[in-house]
Amino acid sequence: MSHGRRVKLVDNALSVAQVGSAVDAVRLAGSPGLVEETVPAAVQHGSGASRAEVPMLPAAEAGEPALVRVRRCVRAARDVPAAAGVGRLPPGDAWPTRFRRPLNRLRGDDVTTPFMDAYGPWAVIAGGSDGVGSAFAHKIAARGLDVVLVARRVPVLEASAAEIREKYGVRVRTVALDLSVPDAAADLAKATSDLEIGLFVFNAGSDDAGVPFLHKNVETHASLIRRNCSAVMETAHHFGAPMTARGHGGLILVTSGAAWAGGATLSVYGATKAFDLLLAESLWAEWHEAGVHVLGLVLGRTDTPSLRRTLKGKGEASPGELADPNDVAEAALEHLADGPVWIYGSADPTGASPLGMLSRRDAVLLMSRSWSAKSG
Ligand SMILES: NC(=O)c1ccc[n+]([C@@H]2O[C@H](COP(=O)([O-])OP(=O)(O)OC[C@H]3O[C@@H](n4cnc5c(N)ncnc54)[C@H](OP(=O)(O)O)[C@@H]3O)[C@@H](O)[C@H]2O)c1
């Protein structure tokens, strides 16, 4: 393999050898383009299996980064039936060693980080179609992982998926699913059974908090518990098992400052978020030595469509100072290995509860006051 060499995509076609060379050329030379030199076809390197030339995807679009285009080429090399009667190209592990490494690197984001090796090849984002979850999906796809997005509203879900495919050239699978139904975890497991999931983010979880406990019926509370506790536990169990067996992977459970203490009108929401926080901490304790990174991500007010809907419903005009979902997701991914907890926006993000110095009673009273002041 010639490092730093530029390669030409001959006649709009790409051989297996060229894929590998192109990857190395881009990765090692930081080349912004894939031009100039023809790389001998794989067959000349003695590999019958890699003889096939596959059609290129459509020409690069204006402004499309070279790496994104290369990713699309690799997808074509995997997914398009090969020419010259050699059948479909073999999966990565069946490739001759000399081609396997660059391809495996390319499936991730080796150009910039080893993120793919630790958390690839697929990520699932439960609640990944808007707000914080959408920001996670973008940030993860930008690191080269393929993503599964889970949410209920199909138009929002599909629009988000299309944008990510277009922008990053990764594969995106959508799963339209209500995570508060009893079989949600089983349905999600089924919908992803053919994928290797290296990163799982459970984000869906907000609530129109600010309503007294008795003003909601029992089924509404139970539904919140199913989504924020049962589904979180069951999906963490499902995706965590193969991660620990492989010795790498990542799990992010998005929780809230409402987990620090009880408070009036926070009741079931705060309790579910405390569950998520303690579950994340416990799984971190059990899995970190096995190489699986677990993070309980504690958020304060964050600018999401969901929060804005809630505020509007309460007639609260000015949302005040809100965290940016993109900053939140970026920080969580950067600090995924710094668990068990990341308190976004805190001066001490891996530290203790900000209410930890107070008595439980004072913490509850403070929480109630501050929540009612925020919620109007
Ligand atoms: N925003 C804040 O100020 C704030 C503050 C503290 C903590 N948090 C935490 O941050 C996380 C994200 O909050 P968010 O404000 O972005 O709103 P969110 O409503 O929790 O999350 C939005 C995403 O979750 C999906 N979703 C919601 N309920 C779902 C269900 N039952 N089944 C499947 N998907 C569902 C939404 O799509 P569909 O609606 O189409 O299903 C959307 O993709 C939550 O865990 C929340 O507790 C947020």
PDBQT file of the ligand as one rigid body, heavy atoms in Angstrom, charges set to zero:
ROOT
HETATM    1  N1  LIG A 401     -34.743  19.603  27.328  1.00  0.00    +0.000 N 
HETATM    2  C1  LIG A 401     -34.433  19.805  28.591  1.00  0.00    +0.000 C 
HETATM    3  O1  LIG A 401     -34.485  20.933  29.094  1.00  0.00    +0.000 OA
HETATM    4  C2  LIG A 401     -33.965  18.663  29.457  1.00  0.00    +0.000 A 
HETATM    5  C3  LIG A 401     -33.566  18.930  30.785  1.00  0.00    +0.000 A 
HETATM    6  C4  LIG A 401     -33.095  17.878  31.551  1.00  0.00    +0.000 A 
HETATM    7  C5  LIG A 401     -33.046  16.594  31.023  1.00  0.00    +0.000 A 
HETATM    8  N2  LIG A 401     -33.462  16.362  29.740  1.00  0.00    +0.000 N 
HETATM    9  C6  LIG A 401     -33.427  15.006  29.237  1.00  0.00    +0.000 C 
HETATM   10  O2  LIG A 401     -32.893  15.014  27.915  1.00  0.00    +0.000 OA
HETATM   11  C7  LIG A 401     -33.508  13.988  27.143  1.00  0.00    +0.000 C 
HETATM   12  C8  LIG A 401     -34.005  14.583  25.839  1.00  0.00    +0.000 C 
HETATM   13  O3  LIG A 401     -34.959  15.542  26.109  1.00  0.00    +0.000 OA
HETATM   14  P1  LIG A 401     -35.678  16.360  24.961  1.00  0.00    +0.000 P 
HETATM   15  O4  LIG A 401     -36.022  17.669  25.530  1.00  0.00    +0.000 OA
HETATM   16  O5  LIG A 401     -34.867  16.323  23.713  1.00  0.00    +0.000 OA
HETATM   17  O6  LIG A 401     -37.071  15.645  24.694  1.00  0.00    +0.000 OA
HETATM   18  P2  LIG A 401     -37.567  14.135  24.578  1.00  0.00    +0.000 P 
HETATM   19  O7  LIG A 401     -38.977  14.248  24.244  1.00  0.00    +0.000 OA
HETATM   20  O8  LIG A 401     -37.226  13.362  25.768  1.00  0.00    +0.000 OA
HETATM   21  O9  LIG A 401     -36.746  13.534  23.402  1.00  0.00    +0.000 OA
HETATM   22  C9  LIG A 401     -37.066  13.818  22.109  1.00  0.00    +0.000 C 
HETATM   23  C10 LIG A 401     -36.838  12.595  21.267  1.00  0.00    +0.000 C 
HETATM   24  O10 LIG A 401     -37.362  11.423  21.903  1.00  0.00    +0.000 OA
HETATM   25  C11 LIG A 401     -38.413  10.860  21.103  1.00  0.00    +0.000 C 
HETATM   26  N3  LIG A 401     -39.404  10.278  21.998  1.00  0.00    +0.000 N 
HETATM   27  C12 LIG A 401     -40.070  10.876  22.996  1.00  0.00    +0.000 A 
HETATM   28  N4  LIG A 401     -40.923  10.016  23.572  1.00  0.00    +0.000 NA
HETATM   29  C13 LIG A 401     -40.769   8.828  22.928  1.00  0.00    +0.000 A 
HETATM   30  C14 LIG A 401     -41.374   7.549  23.049  1.00  0.00    +0.000 A 
HETATM   31  N5  LIG A 401     -42.342   7.305  23.943  1.00  0.00    +0.000 N 
HETATM   32  N6  LIG A 401     -40.982   6.569  22.235  1.00  0.00    +0.000 NA
HETATM   33  C15 LIG A 401     -40.023   6.791  21.300  1.00  0.00    +0.000 A 
HETATM   34  N7  LIG A 401     -39.422   7.975  21.140  1.00  0.00    +0.000 NA
HETATM   35  C16 LIG A 401     -39.804   8.992  21.941  1.00  0.00    +0.000 A 
HETATM   36  C17 LIG A 401     -38.893  12.039  20.273  1.00  0.00    +0.000 C 
HETATM   37  O11 LIG A 401     -39.527  11.668  19.065  1.00  0.00    +0.000 OA
HETATM   38  P3  LIG A 401     -41.110  11.386  19.009  1.00  0.00    +0.000 P 
HETATM   39  O12 LIG A 401     -41.771  12.459  19.825  1.00  0.00    +0.000 OA
HETATM   40  O13 LIG A 401     -41.438  11.436  17.560  1.00  0.00    +0.000 OA
HETATM   41  O14 LIG A 401     -41.320  10.029  19.583  1.00  0.00    +0.000 OA
HETATM   42  C18 LIG A 401     -37.568  12.715  19.972  1.00  0.00    +0.000 C 
HETATM   43  O15 LIG A 401     -36.844  12.021  18.990  1.00  0.00    +0.000 OA
HETATM   44  C19 LIG A 401     -34.583  13.383  28.017  1.00  0.00    +0.000 C 
HETATM   45  O16 LIG A 401     -34.109  12.199  28.593  1.00  0.00    +0.000 OA
HETATM   46  C20 LIG A 401     -34.816  14.411  29.099  1.00  0.00    +0.000 C 
HETATM   47  O17 LIG A 401     -35.253  13.824  30.317  1.00  0.00    +0.000 OA
HETATM   48  C21 LIG A 401     -33.922  17.364  28.940  1.00  0.00    +0.000 A 
ENDROOT
TORSDOF 0
